Amino acid sequence: MSSTTARNPIIETKALTKDFDGHVALDHVNLEVRPGEIFGLIGPNGAGKSTLVKMLTTLLPPSEGNAMVAGCDLRREAHAVRAHIGYVPQLLSADGALTGYENLLLSARLYLIPRRERAVRIGDALAMMRLQNAADRLAQHYSGGMLRRLEIAQSTLHRPNLLIMDEPTVGLDPMAREVVWEHVRDLRQRLGTTILITTHLMEEVEALCDRVGILHRGRLERVGTPAELKAEIGPQATLDDVFVRIVGQDVEAAADYGDVRQARRSGTAHG
Amino acid sequence: MARSIIRRTLDYVTEVHAVADAEIRKLRHDPSELATRAIQPAIWLVLFGEVMAQVRGLATGDQRYLDFLAPGILAQSVLFAAIFYGIAAIWERDLGVLHRYMVSPAPRSTLVLGKAVSSAVRGLSQAVMVYLLALVLGIGLNLRPFDLLAVAGLIALGSGLFSTFSLIIACIVKTRERFMGIGQVLTMPIFFASNAIYPIDIMPRWLQAVSLANPLTYQVDALRALMLTGGSSKFGLGVDCAVLLVICAMLIVMAARMYPRLTT
């Protein structure tokens, strides 16, 4: 395992490709995410965002290419990758049948946080996500925003260098979304965590991201700061304009039944 | 070197405990499942057992039929509880909870073993219910502490074995609908092609061969020796335990390899 330095990208993919029996979901993607930044990944449904995230989190093996994630080789050191990253999936990942405290305890044990540190870390995480008063309630009684905060707490309990969040605000109302954004910024500021976030919301990109990558049909079409991308279109351009220019008329065609079902299911789960 | 091995072993135990403890906590939050699961063995013992005991058509040697039946029903209730563990795994996948386990650095075998241990705890609670019922029905139970411990070990082993088998099926079929169909198709042959409710000797030859390849047969055989006063084992306790241990270990290795497929 190689070590990361401030100058090395925390994610560096090289021709990363995923082929599902002839359907190329991700096509030779070369992406670099720098330490300490909040990087947004946008694209229409079916563009390959979740596939890329699943590969970076070791849930899916690449068909071709490779990546270094948090200083570890994705193919050869999957176990080490998992130890160095945190992941907030698009679907609800907190266990509703456990309390908030128990969900955190489970994560603390799975990440082998020493017993003597567990109570302090869990207490800190609950305080940081403002969940102290709900710690002993079953997670199934939490609101959508509280669940997301609990999941962020679970994913950062082991102090990962990199946090990957797959559409973290899907299904949340604007107020809950704002609170999640605040916590994401806070994480970067307090712990220096690098954050990769996938989203459909241009507003989220504007609010959070230092740089953004646009995926379309499995290809990484553009990477830049929101200001750079908008400047390519014109002085009054918005990120929506950039998105439409790149994705064009293919938005309808890109979303398949599975994408829609998954988006609605996670939306319902966080409702 | 030795310190590193001890450290890794302790880490492994911590991760198995993490998964098992989470499952046990869920059971503590909602123990109603334990009560509802007690109904099925009660029906088998009280209705089926009492009626079949009147027929006297099954050659159970010196044993009363109800005594012969009790270990089989205990094994059956453990089997039925464990075999649907796979559907819980699919449910966890559908909810997204499984992703949290799969992106953790915990080895996959700890996740499978943790589930098996929690299944064992459920199985033991089933055993308590069946023992209480058996006492009420006047079944000649062997209550020697060492034998009770051995029964607990067998129940835990059987629960772990069948819950892991169920997890493998879940990794293959991947959807709840398919699992419901196949779950029914699997549990009935496992139950009826065993010595749970009738002796192997009265089966046709081909069914005897199937029964000998069925791990439930060995669990019931060992339970008959340990659970009942004056009980005996047809194959020998050593053979019964060895067969169950080997099959359970093989299934855990298989499940650990297949479990990550459930998220893809």
Interface residues (C-beta under 8 A of the other chain):
Chain A: K54 T57 T58 L59 L60 H79 A80 R82 A83 I85 Y87 P89 Q90 L91 L92 S93 A94 D95 G96 A97 L98 E102 L105 L106 S107 R109 L110 Y111 L112 L138 Q154 R265 S266 A269
Chain B: D11 T14 E15 H17 A18 V19 D21 A22 R25 K26 H29 D30 D94 L95 G96 V97 H99 R100 Y101 M102 V103 S104 P105 A106 P107 P260 T263 T264
